Amino acid sequence: MIQFNVPPFVGQETEYMKEAIDNHKICGDGPFTKKCNQWFEERFQAQKVMLTTSGSTALDMALMLCDLKPGDEVILPSYTFSSTANAPVLCGASLVFVDIRPDTMNIDEQKIEAVITDKTRVIIAVHYAGVACEMDTIMEIARKHNLLVVEDAAQGVMSTYKGKALGTIGDFGCYSFHETKNYSMGEGGAVVINDSAYNEKAEILREKGTNRAKFFRGQVDKYTWVDFGDSYLPSDLNAAYLWAQLEHADDINANRLSVWNRYYQEFMPLQDAGKIQLPVIPSDCEHNAHMFYIKCGSLKERSDFISFMKKNDILCTFHYVPLHSAPAGQKFGRFSGVDEHTTSESDRLVRLPLYYNMDAADLDKVVAKVKEFYASI
Ligand SMILES: *Cc1c(COP(=O)(O)O)cnc(C)c1O
């Protein structure tokens, strides 16, 4: 069976995890966590990056830092993962879903301004498939209306928009290192703080409401409970696993891109023949090959495609069921404007196997079977 995803593994993970165990440093904010944080800050020119227990808790932290009040509104796409929406709900905000662009599957920046009300506080930009939203326009709208911007860059680690790392453009950025993402620590994530005015508040929030970070830096002589907080520190064991992969970040990125580019080249003729549609990468964006999807002609065709591939031992999967049509989406939010593309585009999208170190023969087989399916219809 050709899996849809295989978690990344480069080889040194075990050695680094053993090092953490042998040194009796397995709790949060140990040496590997510090190395990872620093790596992201240097590589992405980020003001401050802190590992968290997941991409979801990175989003929770970011939205809590936005200081929302019950009744405040948060704008986000309906075509996203539940975590993007849970974070504002946890803060008591209500959700305002906006349509996506059919080319990138990202929030349609042209449809944002019309849904802003006097209760709107935050825009969450989800960089689907590691391809950036139109951030210049989104930031301009946000500044004009005095809104904060959170980037859900869970899928966008190592991608850029106009040369800037995703996650470093808005007020806050969120990464995920779940095993389905490009770089993994099993479960984990990171929050990016782009305005240093939030640094201290973020540290306190992440460290159970204490000023422990300040204490460790010698800035206060004892630490105490200073504000509301929770625990968002991952174990250094998990950070050790991630560190091995960061040392190979370019290699992992290049390897994934080569699979992505192969699919793209091979399926170009199918797009030219009007049978499928391929992903669009706007010229301002460099992507990280997080995902390769095609769009079928219809929902029915997609179901047939998935069955055909499965019969041939290849696992292909569809993606998000739009949140505004889910029970919780209806409870916590509303779709503002017209659902022109969200439902119809998500119905046609199917993702192909893509992971680090994918076997060459497996890749050949996926390519051949996709072509075989489309030769028959
Ligand atoms: C994976 C993902 C998340 C959640 O990350 P976890 O680490 O699994 O909690 C949030 N948003 C998007 C867009 C994702 O793809």
The ligand as an SDF file (V2000), in Angstrom:
LIG
                    3D

 15 15  0  0  0  0  0  0  0  0999 V2000
   -2.2450   20.9150   11.0860 C   0  0  0  0  0  0  0  0  0  0  0  0
   -2.9780   22.1790   11.1050 C   0  0  0  0  0  0  0  0  0  0  0  0
   -3.3440   22.8030   12.3090 C   0  0  0  0  0  0  0  0  0  0  0  0
   -3.1840   22.1570   13.6500 C   0  0  0  0  0  0  0  0  0  0  0  0
   -1.9150   21.7480   13.9800 O   0  0  0  0  0  0  0  0  0  0  0  0
   -1.7140   20.6160   15.1000 P   0  0  0  0  0  0  0  0  0  0  0  0
   -0.2380   20.6280   15.3240 O   0  0  0  0  0  0  0  0  0  0  0  0
   -2.1890   19.3370   14.5060 O   0  0  0  0  0  0  0  0  0  0  0  0
   -2.4730   20.9990   16.2890 O   0  0  0  0  0  0  0  0  0  0  0  0
   -3.9560   24.0430   12.2520 C   0  0  0  0  0  0  0  0  0  0  0  0
   -4.2230   24.6320   11.0850 N   0  0  0  0  0  0  0  0  0  0  0  0
   -3.9070   24.0670    9.9060 C   0  0  0  0  0  0  0  0  0  0  0  0
   -4.1940   24.8030    8.6390 C   0  0  0  0  0  0  0  0  0  0  0  0
   -3.2850   22.8130    9.8690 C   0  0  0  0  0  0  0  0  0  0  0  0
   -2.9950   22.2640    8.6950 O   0  0  0  0  0  0  0  0  0  0  0  0
  1  2  1  0
  2  3  1  0
  2 14  2  0
  3  4  1  0
  3 10  2  0
  4  5  1  0
  5  6  1  0
  6  7  2  0
  6  8  1  0
  6  9  1  0
 10 11  1  0
 11 12  2  0
 12 13  1  0
 12 14  1  0
 14 15  1  0
M  END
$$$$
